[in-house]
Amino acid sequence: MKALTRRISATKRDSRGFSLVELIIVIAIMAVLVAVLAPQFIKYVENSRIQKDESAAAEVLRAVQIAIADETIYNDIPTTGTTVVVAGGGPPTSDVAALQTELATSIGTVPAFSSKKHQAPGDDVYTINVTVGVGGTVTGAWG
């Protein structure tokens, strides 16, 4: 009978759960992991935003190159060239109406830029300046 009593009391004692010290150790380990991994996660998110913004800029450059391949649009561009301005979250604008119409049709609006690298300080909109020069050369720069 004593052996049975010992076995029952030992079973009850073992099923109490975690001690306070064990819980504190687990919480401390989790805090260290969060402290180490959080900056890496934030860096990863910002890099993905930069890639998204640069992809949008590259899409605009390609759309301009395709648009000026059309002879009627190319002939409308002045000999001094023209500039296409694209603000994130808006449609492209240009002095050449045919080019602006073609870009609005082909790409519509450009997504808002979300990376810190491609936003003006204190502003949530940044622009891409695409210059179409003599001979159909197309260059782009963050403005």
TORGUDREN-131795 format. One line per 3 residues: for each residue x, y, z of N, C-alpha, C. Coordinates in steps of 0.1 Angstrom, whole numbers, plus 2048, in hexadecimal, padded with zeros to 3 digits. Each point is the difference from the previous one (the first is absolute). Layout:
BEGIN
X,Y,Z,X,Y,Z,X,Y,Z  ...
END
This chain:
BEGIN
808,7F4,800,7F8,80C,800,809,80D,800  80B,7FF,808,809,80C,800,805,803,7F2  804,7F5,7F9,805,803,7F2,7F6,806,7F7
7F4,7FD,801,7F5,806,7F8,7FE,80E,804  801,803,80D,7FE,80E,805,80C,809,7FB  80C,7FA,800,80C,808,7FC,7FE,803,7F1
7FC,7F6,7F8,7FF,801,7F2,7F5,80B,7FC  7F5,800,807,7F6,80A,7FE,805,80E,804  806,801,80B,804,80E,804,80C,805,7F7
808,7F7,7FB,80B,804,7F7,7FA,805,7F3  7F5,7F9,7FB,7FA,803,7F4,7F9,80E,801  7F9,803,80B,7FA,80D,802,80A,80B,800
80C,7FE,807,80A,80A,801,806,803,7F2  802,7F6,7F8,806,802,7F3,7F7,807,7F6  7F3,800,802,7F7,806,7F6,7FC,80E,803
808,807,808,7FD,80E,804,802,80A,7F4  809,7FD,7F6,803,80A,7F6,80E,805,801  802,80C,7FA,80D,806,800,802,808,80D
80C,801,804,803,809,80C,802,80E,7FA  800,809,809,802,80F,7FD,80D,802,7FA  80A,7F9,805,80E,802,7FA,800,7FB,7F2
7FA,7F5,7FD,800,7FB,7F2,7F9,809,7F7  7F5,806,804,7F9,80A,7F8,808,80C,7FD  807,805,80A,808,80C,7FF,80C,7FD,7F6
805,7F5,801,80B,7FC,7F6,7FB,800,7F2  7F5,7FA,7FE,7FA,7FF,7F2,7FD,80E,7FB  7FA,809,808,7FD,80D,7FC,80D,808,7FD
80B,7FE,808,80D,806,7FD,805,7FC,7F3  800,7F3,7FD,805,7FB,7F4,7F8,806,7F4  7F3,800,801,7F8,806,7F5,803,80F,7FE
802,807,80B,804,80F,7FF,80D,801,7F9  80A,7F8,803,80D,801,7F9,7FE,7FD,7F1  7F8,7F5,7FD,7FE,7FD,7F1,7F9,80C,7F9
7F6,806,806,7F9,80B,7FA,80A,80C,7FE  808,803,80A,80A,80B,7FF,80A,7FD,7F5  803,7F4,7FD,80A,7FD,7F6,7F9,800,7F2
7F4,7FA,7FF,7FA,7FE,7F3,7F8,80C,7FB  7FB,809,809,7F8,80B,7FC,808,80A,7F6  80C,804,803,807,808,7F6,802,7FA,7F2
802,7F3,800,802,7F9,7F4,7F3,800,7F8  7F4,7FE,807,7F3,800,7F9,7FD,80E,7FB  803,80A,807,7FE,80E,7FC,808,803,7F3
80D,7FC,800,808,801,7F5,7FB,7F9,7F4  7FB,7F4,802,7FA,7F8,7F5,7F4,807,7FA  7F8,805,808,7F4,807,7FC,803,80D,7F7
80A,807,805,804,80D,7F9,807,7FC,7F3  808,7F5,7FF,805,7FC,7F3,7F6,7FC,7F6  7F5,7F9,805,7F6,7FD,7F7,7F8,80C,7FB
7FF,80A,808,7F9,80D,7FC,809,807,7F5  80D,800,802,809,806,7F7,7FF,7F9,7F2  800,7F2,801,7FE,7F9,7F3,7F3,802,7F9
7F5,802,808,7F3,803,7FA,800,80E,7F9  806,80A,807,801,80D,7FA,809,800,7F3  80B,7F9,801,809,800,7F4,7FA,7F8,7F5
7F8,7F6,803,7F9,7F9,7F6,7F5,809,7F9  7F9,808,808,7F7,809,7FA,807,80A,7F7  80C,805,804,807,809,7F8,805,7FA,7F3
804,7F3,800,805,7F9,7F4,7F4,7FE,7F7  7F4,7FD,806,7F4,7FF,7F7,7FD,80C,7F9  801,80C,806,7FE,80C,7F9,80A,803,7F5
80C,7FD,803,80B,801,7F5,7FD,7F7,7F5  7FC,7F4,802,7FD,7F7,7F5,7F4,804,7F8  7F6,806,807,7F4,804,7FA,803,80C,7F7
809,809,804,804,80B,7F8,807,7FB,7F3  809,7F7,802,808,7FB,7F5,7F6,7F9,7F6  7F7,7F9,805,7F6,7F9,7F7,7F8,80B,7F9
7FC,80A,807,7F7,80B,7FA,807,807,7F5  80D,803,802,807,808,7F6,804,7F8,7F4  7FE,7F2,801,802,7F8,7F4,7F5,802,7F6
7F5,806,804,7F5,804,7F7,805,80C,7F9  800,800,7F3,805,80B,7F8,7F9,80D,802  7F2,7FF,802,7F9,80D,802,803,806,80D
802,7F9,80A,804,805,80D,80E,806,800  809,7F8,7F9,80E,805,7FF,801,80D,7F9  7F8,801,7F5,800,80D,7F8,7FA,80B,808
7F8,7FE,809,7FA,80B,808,80A,806,80B  80A,7F8,803,80A,804,80A,809,80B,7FA  801,80C,807,808,80B,7FB,80F,7FB,7FE
807,807,7F8,80E,7FD,7FE,809,802,80D  7FB,808,809,807,802,80C,7FD,7F5,80A  7F6,7F7,7FD,7FC,7F6,809,7F5,804,809
7FB,7F7,808,7F5,803,80A,803,7F8,80C  7F8,804,80B,802,7F9,80C,7F2,7FA,805  800,7F4,804,7F4,7FA,806,802,800,80F
7F7,805,807,800,801,80F,7F6,7F6,805  805,7F8,809,7F7,7F6,806,801,801,80F  7F5,804,806,7FF,801,80F,7FA,7F3,805
806,7FA,80A,7FA,7F3,805,7F2,802,804  7F7,7F7,7FB,7F2,801,803,7F8,808,7F6  807,804,7F5,7F9,808,7F6,804,7FC,7F2
7F9,806,7F6,803,7FC,7F3,80C,808,7FB  807,7FB,7F5,80B,807,7FA,7FB,80D,7F9  808,80A,801,7FD,80D,7F8,80B,803,7F7
7FD,806,7F5,80A,804,7F6,7FA,80C,7F8  80A,808,7FA,7FC,80B,7F7,7FA,7FA,7F3  804,7F4,7FC,7FC,7FA,7F4,7F3,7F9,803
7F5,805,7FA,7F3,7FA,803,7FF,7F1,7FC  805,7FD,7F4,7FF,7F2,7FC,808,7F7,809  80B,804,804,808,7F8,809,7F9,7FE,80E
7FA,80B,805,7F9,7FF,80D,7F4,7F7,7FE  7F9,801,7F5,7F4,7F7,7FE,804,7F1,7FF  80B,7FE,7F9,805,7F2,7FF,804,7FA,80D
807,808,808,804,7FC,80D,7F5,7FD,80A  7F6,809,7FF,7F4,7FE,808,7F8,7F3,7FD  801,7FD,7F3,7F9,7F4,7FB,808,7F4,804
80D,800,7FE,808,7F4,802,803,7FD,80F  803,80B,808,803,7FD,80E,7F6,806,80A  7F8,809,7FC,7F6,806,809,807,808,80B
7FE,7FD,80C,806,807,80B,80C,7F8,806  80A,806,805,80B,7FA,806,7FD,7FE,80F  803,7F5,805,7FD,7FE,80F,808,80A,808
7FB,804,80B,807,80A,809,80D,7FA,805  80A,808,800,80D,7FB,805,800,7FF,80F  805,7F5,805,7FF,7FE,80E,80D,7FE,807
80B,800,7F9,80D,7FE,807,805,80E,805  808,800,80A,806,80C,805,80A,806,7F6  807,7F7,7F9,80A,805,7F7,7FA,808,7F4
7F4,7FD,7FC,7FA,806,7F5,7F5,80A,803  800,805,80C,7F6,80A,804,807,80D,803  7FA,80B,7FC,806,80D,804,7FF,801,80F
809,807,807,7FF,802,80E,7F3,807,804  7F8,7FB,809,7F4,806,804,7F5,800,7F6  801,7F7,7F6,7F6,7FF,7F5,7FD,7F2,7FE
7F4,7FD,7FC,7FC,7F2,7FD,800,7FD,7F1  804,80A,7F8,800,7FE,7F1,80E,804,7FB  805,7F8,7F7,80D,803,7FA,7FE,7FE,7F1
809,805,7F8,7FD,800,7F2,80C,7F9,7F8  7FD,7FB,7F5,809,7FA,7F6,800,80A,7F4  80C,805,7FD,801,808,7F4,806,7F8,7F5
7F8,7FE,7F5,805,7F8,7F4,802,80A,7F5  80C,801,7FB,803,809,7F5,802,7F9,7F3  7F8,804,7F6,802,7FB,7F3,808,80A,7F8
80C,7FC,7FC,808,809,7F9,800,7FE,7F1  809,807,7FA,801,7FF,7F1,805,7F2,7FC  7FA,7FA,7F6,803,7F3,7FC,7F9,7F5,808
7F7,804,808,7F8,7F6,808,806,7FB,80C  80B,806,805,806,7FB,80C,7F7,803,80C  7FE,7F6,809,7F8,802,80B,808,7FE,80D
800,80A,808,807,7FF,80D,7F6,803,80B  803,7FA,80C,7F7,802,80B,808,803,80D  7FA,808,808,806,804,80D,7F6,803,80A
803,7FC,80D,7F7,804,80A,801,80F,802  7F5,807,800,800,80F,801,7FF,805,80D
END
